[in-house]
């Protein structure tokens, strides 16, 4: 695992920071003007906002300069870029089956990417606000510091604003985006593993050797991260756990990055399957949010990186963790469990969900850990799980409580056919038995149960 894959050799240059920001402001002004010309107001807001921010930063950094040299290609950035590209391609591939035009995916990709990155950075900054003393430091993406939950929230808000004035169902679009989000989480955590961040608590001495090897992070050489630097787990253990600075590796810890990556790949399989069996627009996205919330809550139990942020009332691990997960269990039983088609499987899932807090209480009852509080991500998991439960009750009831399935095009054809039948009935050629005397045969019912398409159901 290395934070830098390789470096691109470039000539050493000194670039005035004010001039660089001024040039970027001009580019963003052009984006705003293009959006104004095409009446794309999201681009207008994005371009104008970035232009103003760049001008203010340029005025505040007059006389400053940045030195350019060899360009490092960071492993996390490489995985993140790969996730963005593959997620975009996956969404385009799945879009037609949900009644969403691939062109809509292409048109929204830029806005969602910007919204996601800003949301990911904003949540990290808010969680670690004491570490930032200036606006440039908050905007210094190259130093790392992104939160996946922030990316989901920021990207979702950007998508909603972008699609609000378009003839596209936001819920259908969100369903198509769910597999891309799961893929992004899976690949993003592999990037975290390569960078050594988001690590877990130290493993017990009885842990399997293969797991200990996966959870051992090295002290990097001077050519990787500067003098006496290492993976975040190594640095933190030297500072707070008594690890010798001469150690070449950290103590074995839970490789929580790999845990989450594996869980996200499992969620990817689930939401892709559900996309073809959903009962109403929005169901796939809601299931992803609920599933990721449960996964993230559990993973936070064994996370150890100090940048997660802990808030709220504290107590023993057994009490705090079991009560917190009980909230998730109640929300699941009222909402996302309705996505399970089999009645017996639903009851089994509810039983497992309510057994989980009991298991957590028993597992942490004898823990030697001091009082704990929930992390930022755990609080978000609780809030989103409650929101998902409410949304399931509203959308599922509005869709008929599960008596139909969403299809990506057949329902549109069915509704068109129904319209033609209605017209014929108005002219007395069909459906008017006994009024014209020309067509006494009963007309079979069409459509049967209601059906929806992702592209025609408004949100």
C-alpha positions as MATLAB code, in Angstrom:
seq = 'XXXXXXXXXXXXXXXXXXXXXXXXXXXXXXXXXXXXXXXXXXXXXXXXXXXXXXXXXXXXXXXXXXXXXXXXXXXXXXXXXXXXXXXXXXXXXXXXXXXXXXXXXXXXXXXXXXXXXXXXXXXXXXXXXXXXXXXXXXXXXXXXXXXXXXXXXXXXXXXXXXXXXXXXXXXXXXXXXXXXXXXXXXXXXXXXXXXXXXXXXXXXXXXXXXXXXXXXXXXXXXXXXXXXXXXXXXXXXXXXXXXXXXXXXXXXXXXXXXXXXXXXXXXXXXXXXXXXXXXXXXXXXXXXXXXXXXXXXXXXXXXXXXXXXXXXXXXXXXXXXXXXXXXXXXXXXXXXXXXXXXXXXXXXXXXXXXXXXXXXXXXXXXXXXXXXXXXXXXXXXXXXXXXXXXXXXXXXXXXXXXXXXXXXXXXXXXXXXXXXXXXXXXXXXXXXXXXXXXXXXXXXXXXXXXXXXXXXXXX';
ca = [
       0.000    0.000    0.000;
       1.448    3.320   -1.094;
      -0.189    6.756   -1.042;
       1.591    7.764   -4.266;
       1.454    5.461   -7.267;
       4.031    7.362   -9.299;
       5.160   10.876  -10.154;
       5.044   12.643  -13.501;
       8.274   14.603  -14.016;
       7.585   18.263  -14.786;
       9.890   21.290  -14.933;
      10.156   23.345  -11.765;
       8.008   26.461  -12.129;
       6.919   29.307   -9.882;
       3.331   30.359  -10.633;
       1.751   33.510   -9.117;
      -1.233   32.267   -7.121;
      -3.289   35.400   -7.772;
      -2.831   35.079  -11.534;
      -3.764   31.385  -11.487;
      -6.926   32.089   -9.499;
      -7.758   34.988  -11.811;
      -7.470   32.716  -14.838;
      -9.739   30.176  -13.165;
     -12.235   32.960  -12.442;
     -12.328   33.817  -16.145;
     -12.983   30.169  -17.037;
     -15.823   29.963  -14.492;
     -17.290   33.194  -15.844;
     -17.353   31.536  -19.254;
     -19.200   28.563  -17.746;
     -21.776   30.934  -16.240;
     -22.261   32.719  -19.571;
     -22.697   29.420  -21.410;
     -25.283   28.392  -18.835;
     -27.075   31.711  -19.241;
     -27.135   31.303  -22.989;
     -28.579   27.800  -22.708;
     -30.880   28.815  -19.837;
     -29.202   26.197  -17.637;
     -29.474   27.934  -14.286;
     -27.503   25.355  -12.342;
     -24.454   26.096  -14.500;
     -25.074   29.813  -14.046;
     -25.068   29.472  -10.268;
     -22.081   27.129  -10.273;
     -20.003   29.260  -12.638;
     -20.890   32.570  -11.014;
     -20.239   31.250   -7.513;
     -16.870   29.777   -8.460;
     -15.945   32.984  -10.290;
     -16.703   35.191   -7.291;
     -14.896   32.837   -4.904;
     -11.837   32.758   -7.171;
     -11.726   36.544   -7.415;
     -11.914   36.891   -3.630;
      -9.178   34.316   -3.149;
      -7.016   36.023   -5.797;
      -7.366   39.374   -4.016;
      -6.501   37.757   -0.713;
      -3.377   36.072   -2.073;
      -1.783   38.849   -4.064;
       1.971   38.379   -4.181;
       1.785   34.695   -3.169;
       3.176   32.009   -5.448;
       3.110   28.244   -5.729;
       6.012   26.071   -6.804;
       5.322   23.352   -9.327;
       7.506   20.325   -9.860;
       7.022   16.614  -10.238;
       3.292   15.832  -10.241;
       2.405   13.017   -7.811;
      -0.426   10.663   -8.780;
      -2.039    9.659   -5.509;
      -3.564    6.216   -5.145;
      -6.704    7.604   -3.494;
      -7.210   10.078   -6.328;
      -6.712    7.314   -8.891;
      -9.350    5.117   -7.233;
     -11.717    8.065   -6.860;
     -11.356    9.012  -10.535;
     -11.897    5.390  -11.561;
     -15.026    5.246   -9.390;
     -16.424    8.401  -11.010;
     -15.853    7.122  -14.547;
     -17.132    3.577  -13.945;
     -20.101    4.869  -11.934;
     -21.042    7.188  -14.798;
     -20.793    4.360  -17.349;
     -22.796    2.007  -15.120;
     -25.555    4.580  -14.644;
     -25.784    5.160  -18.398;
     -25.966    1.414  -18.982;
     -28.791    0.909  -16.477;
     -30.727    4.076  -17.317;
     -32.912    2.810  -20.224;
     -34.306   -0.065  -18.148;
     -35.645    2.506  -15.690;
     -37.112    4.860  -18.265;
     -34.304    7.409  -17.893;
     -32.518    8.676  -20.977;
     -28.727    8.138  -20.965;
     -28.486   11.746  -22.106;
     -29.987   12.841  -18.788;
     -27.212   10.957  -16.996;
     -24.579   12.686  -19.131;
     -26.120   16.104  -18.607;
     -26.265   15.738  -14.838;
     -22.889   14.048  -14.297;
     -20.811   17.243  -14.050;
     -23.170   18.999  -11.650;
     -23.485   15.922   -9.436;
     -19.715   15.387   -9.356;
     -19.113   18.977   -8.243;
     -21.932   18.772   -5.687;
     -20.600   15.468   -4.381;
     -17.030   16.722   -3.991;
     -18.175   19.916   -2.271;
     -20.464   17.951    0.043;
     -17.727   15.458    0.870;
     -15.293   18.240    1.700;
     -17.849   20.324    3.607;
     -18.785   17.443    5.921;
     -15.104   16.705    6.593;
     -14.409   20.355    7.402;
     -17.453   20.622    9.683;
     -16.425   17.442   11.481;
     -12.863   18.721   12.016;
     -13.485   22.470   12.109;
     -10.810   23.120   14.736;
      -8.138   21.935   12.272;
      -8.878   24.718    9.769;
      -7.967   28.345   10.319;
      -8.597   29.802    6.864;
     -10.800   29.384    3.794;
      -7.879   28.305    1.538;
      -7.108   25.498    3.978;
     -10.728   24.369    3.812;
     -10.561   24.301    0.005;
      -7.214   22.465   -0.160;
      -8.522   19.207   -1.602;
      -5.019   17.987   -2.399;
      -4.369   17.469    1.306;
      -7.108   14.845    1.531;
     -10.211   14.935    3.672;
     -13.435   13.723    2.026;
     -16.423   11.999    3.636;
     -18.506    9.594    1.551;
     -21.714   10.507    3.353;
     -21.098   14.144    2.440;
     -20.665   13.130   -1.198;
     -24.016   11.298   -1.139;
     -25.823   14.250    0.460;
     -24.158   16.864   -1.764;
     -24.629   14.856   -4.944;
     -28.274   14.124   -4.129;
     -29.013   17.801   -3.502;
     -27.230   18.781   -6.732;
     -29.210   16.180   -8.698;
     -32.510   17.354   -7.214;
     -31.805   20.993   -8.075;
     -30.577   20.077  -11.562;
     -33.602   17.904  -12.399;
     -36.214   20.086  -10.712;
     -37.063   22.052  -13.856;
     -36.621   19.142  -16.254;
     -39.251   16.618  -17.294;
     -37.462   13.822  -15.449;
     -38.459   11.889  -12.349;
     -35.906   12.554   -9.612;
     -36.847    9.273   -7.918;
     -36.232    7.250  -11.096;
     -32.913    9.062  -11.561;
     -31.983    8.286   -7.947;
     -32.708    4.592   -8.518;
     -30.303    4.516  -11.455;
     -27.697    6.341   -9.366;
     -27.809    3.847   -6.486;
     -25.579    1.212   -8.175;
     -23.102    3.958   -9.086;
     -23.014    5.089   -5.453;
     -22.401    1.526   -4.259;
     -19.594    1.112   -6.794;
     -18.129    4.445   -5.727;
     -18.104    3.378   -2.073;
     -16.445    0.067   -2.936;
     -13.655    1.562   -5.044;
     -13.268    4.620   -2.831;
     -12.543    2.450    0.197;
      -9.875    0.603   -1.763;
      -8.319    4.029   -2.295;
      -8.553    4.669    1.453;
      -6.792    1.369    2.083;
      -3.975    2.337   -0.277;
      -3.613    5.691    1.489;
      -3.834    4.073    4.926;
      -6.672    6.272    6.214;
      -9.961    5.279    7.892;
      -8.339    2.381    9.746;
      -9.741    0.370   12.640;
      -8.969   -0.493   16.236;
      -6.003   -2.759   17.037;
      -6.699   -6.429   16.453;
      -6.658   -8.959   19.259;
      -3.611  -11.171   19.543;
      -5.791  -14.139   18.564;
      -6.753  -12.592   15.183;
      -5.963  -14.706   12.106;
      -2.527  -14.072   10.647;
      -3.911  -13.176    7.220;
      -6.156  -10.541    8.785;
      -3.244   -9.135   10.805;
      -1.194   -8.842    7.626;
      -3.988   -6.970    5.865;
      -4.312   -4.643    8.853;
      -0.623   -3.763    9.209;
       0.265   -0.350    7.774;
       3.874    0.644    7.096;
       6.059    3.558    7.993;
       6.658    5.105    4.599;
      10.079    6.091    3.410;
      11.245    9.668    2.961;
      10.549    9.420   -0.768;
       6.850    8.760   -0.113;
       5.671   11.195    2.552;
       8.635   13.171    3.838;
      10.927   12.523    6.791;
       9.657   10.281    9.618;
       6.171    9.945    8.182;
       4.048    6.876    7.826;
       0.547    5.619    7.254;
      -2.028    7.400    9.435;
      -2.374    4.321   11.650;
       1.403    4.303   12.242;
       1.463    8.044   12.975;
      -1.462    7.841   15.419;
      -0.048    4.827   17.244;
       3.329    6.532   17.659;
       1.574    9.591   19.085;
      -1.022    7.950   21.321;
      -0.438    4.213   21.715;
       3.239    4.086   22.602;
       4.496    2.637   19.330;
       8.206    3.266   18.862;
       9.078    5.849   16.178;
      11.652    3.368   14.937;
       8.972    0.772   14.160;
       8.679   -0.034   10.486;
       4.960   -0.810   10.678;
       1.880   -0.155   12.776;
       0.259   -2.537   15.182;
      -2.207   -4.795   13.315;
      -5.597   -3.095   13.133;
      -8.999   -3.913   11.687;
      -8.762   -3.174    7.932;
     -12.121   -1.410    8.035;
     -11.539   -0.009    4.558;
     -11.650   -3.540    3.140;
     -14.654   -4.442    5.287;
     -16.603   -1.533    3.845;
     -15.418   -2.190    0.300;
     -16.656   -5.792    0.502;
     -19.999   -4.657    1.967;
     -20.388   -2.004   -0.751;
     -19.820   -4.587   -3.486;
     -22.559   -6.697   -1.860;
     -24.847   -3.649   -1.869;
     -24.009   -3.152   -5.546;
     -25.253   -6.648   -6.373;
     -28.392   -6.072   -4.290;
     -29.407   -2.745   -5.840;
     -28.713   -3.936   -9.399;
     -31.032   -6.887   -8.784;
     -33.643   -4.700   -7.107;
     -33.560   -2.234   -9.994;
     -35.301   -4.884  -12.103;
     -37.759   -5.883   -9.371;
     -38.654   -2.589   -7.700;
     -42.256   -1.783   -6.846;
     -42.142    2.010   -7.084;
     -39.690    4.710   -8.233;
     -37.255    5.570   -5.469;
     -37.277    2.145   -3.822;
     -33.772    1.183   -4.999;
     -32.221    4.419   -3.762;
     -33.979    4.117   -0.404;
     -32.781    0.528    0.047;
     -29.212    1.604   -0.712;
     -29.375    4.436    1.837;
     -30.808    2.110    4.484;
     -28.317   -0.658    3.735;
     -25.314    1.629    3.690;
     -26.463    3.258    6.919;
     -26.539   -0.099    8.711;
     -23.153   -1.083    7.303;
     -21.577    2.232    8.206;
     -23.005    2.201   11.740;
     -21.504   -1.239   12.405;
     -18.124   -0.396   10.873;
     -17.850    2.704   13.027;
     -17.848    0.417   16.071;
     -14.317   -0.718   15.198;
     -13.000    2.453   13.541;
     -10.132    4.200   15.326;
      -9.105    7.168   13.183;
      -9.441   10.400   15.199;
     -11.011   12.439   12.374;
     -14.477   10.852   12.557;
     -15.872   13.292   15.125;
     -17.830   12.093   18.187;
     -20.967   13.930   19.307;
     -23.952   13.602   21.584;
     -24.483   11.858   24.909;
     -21.811    9.397   25.983;
     -22.114    6.120   27.830;
     -20.787    2.615   27.933;
     -20.177    1.035   24.502;
     -22.781   -1.642   25.204;
     -25.489    0.926   25.934;
     -24.689    3.525   23.252;
     -24.151    1.068   20.418;
     -27.132   -1.175   21.186;
     -29.575    1.726   21.618;
     -28.288    3.372   18.437;
     -28.688    0.206   16.395;
     -32.138   -0.377   17.908;
     -33.211    2.864   16.220;
     -31.940    1.471   12.915;
     -33.852   -1.766   13.555;
     -37.134    0.043   14.168;
     -36.659    2.206   11.074;
     -35.843   -0.877    8.987;
     -38.922   -2.763   10.195;
     -41.136    0.198    9.299;
     -39.532    0.988    5.952;
     -36.902   -0.875    3.950;
     -38.126   -4.332    4.975;
     -41.106   -3.727    2.677;
     -38.733   -4.213   -0.277;
     -38.504   -7.932    0.579;
     -41.187   -9.674   -1.534;
     -41.619  -12.810    0.613;
     -43.735  -12.432    3.748;
     -41.810  -15.097    5.639;
     -38.488  -13.534    4.613;
     -39.721  -10.158    5.886;
     -40.512  -11.620    9.297;
     -37.092  -13.304    9.391;
     -35.365  -10.034    8.474;
     -37.238   -8.154   11.210;
     -36.276  -10.818   13.754;
     -32.611  -10.521   12.774;
     -32.793   -6.733   12.889;
     -34.120   -6.739   16.462;
     -31.703   -9.456   17.557;
     -28.737   -7.329   16.432;
     -28.971   -4.739   19.287;
     -29.132   -7.582   21.800;
     -26.031   -9.158   20.278;
     -24.221   -5.821   20.322;
     -25.106   -5.273   23.982;
     -23.792   -8.727   24.898;
     -20.637   -8.294   22.805;
     -19.668   -4.947   24.340;
     -20.949   -5.557   27.854;
     -17.537   -6.576   29.181;
     -15.591   -4.124   27.026;
     -12.690   -2.297   28.671;
     -13.246    0.737   26.468;
     -14.129    3.976   28.191;
     -17.406    5.809   27.631;
     -18.126    6.499   23.977;
     -20.408    8.672   21.862;
     -21.733    8.177   18.347;
     -19.676    9.411   15.413;
     -20.807   11.883   12.771;
     -21.471    9.070   10.302;
     -23.481    7.103   12.849;
     -25.714   10.111   13.540;
     -26.220   10.558    9.788;
     -27.029    6.845    9.491;
     -29.722    7.217   12.159;
     -31.196   10.339   10.561;
     -31.266    8.880    7.046;
     -32.732    5.575    8.265;
     -35.652    7.443    9.822;
     -36.078    9.481    6.625;
     -36.047    6.261    4.582;
     -38.737    4.720    6.794;
     -40.978    7.764    6.320;
     -40.330    7.799    2.561;
     -41.170    4.096    2.269;
     -44.464    4.594    4.046;
     -45.399    7.516    1.803;
     -44.187    6.186   -1.557;
     -45.176    2.556   -1.047;
     -48.690    3.434    0.093;
     -49.003    5.891   -2.781;
     -47.935    3.164   -5.190;
     -50.550    0.714   -3.964;
     -48.626   -1.135   -1.268;
     -46.726   -3.533   -3.482;
     -49.361   -4.780   -5.942;
     -47.293   -3.920   -8.960;
     -43.753   -3.767  -10.300;
     -41.981   -0.949  -12.044;
     -40.786   -1.696  -15.550;
     -38.650    0.351  -17.829;
     -40.820    0.916  -20.837;
     -43.611   -1.657  -20.980;
     -45.771    0.440  -18.708;
     -45.339    3.427  -20.947;
     -46.558    1.384  -23.864;
     -49.442    0.143  -21.726;
     -50.494    3.652  -20.812;
     -50.347    4.678  -24.452;
     -52.519    1.699  -25.370;
     -54.987    2.629  -22.683;
     -55.218    6.085  -24.141;
     -56.064    4.677  -27.567;
     -58.757    2.478  -26.037;
     -60.246    5.492  -24.327;
     -60.405    7.385  -27.594;
     -62.108    4.485  -29.313;
     -64.635    4.311  -26.521;
     -65.456    7.961  -26.986;
     -66.338    7.384  -30.662;
     -68.560    4.452  -29.860;
     -66.436    1.849  -31.689;
     -65.300   -0.072  -28.594;
     -66.144   -0.162  -24.933;
     -69.698    1.158  -25.439;
     -71.610   -2.117  -25.470;
     -75.323   -1.651  -25.806;
     -75.107    1.934  -27.062;
     -74.265    1.406  -30.724;
     -75.351   -2.169  -31.232;
     -72.332   -2.769  -33.481;
     -69.979   -4.247  -30.929;
     -71.805   -6.346  -28.358;
     -68.758   -8.424  -27.315;
     -67.404   -7.524  -23.868;
     -64.193   -5.582  -23.969;
     -61.415   -7.205  -21.905;
     -59.872   -5.011  -19.247;
     -56.457   -3.668  -20.097;
     -53.618   -2.906  -17.805;
     -54.959   -4.907  -14.838;
     -52.938   -3.542  -11.937;
     -51.337   -0.108  -12.044;
     -47.815    0.172  -13.387;
     -45.260    2.901  -13.448;
     -42.192    3.768  -15.446;
     -39.193    5.516  -14.083;
     -39.394    8.253  -16.643;
     -43.068    9.106  -16.382;
     -43.778    9.102  -12.664;
     -43.093   12.553  -11.304;
     -41.543   13.067   -7.906;
];
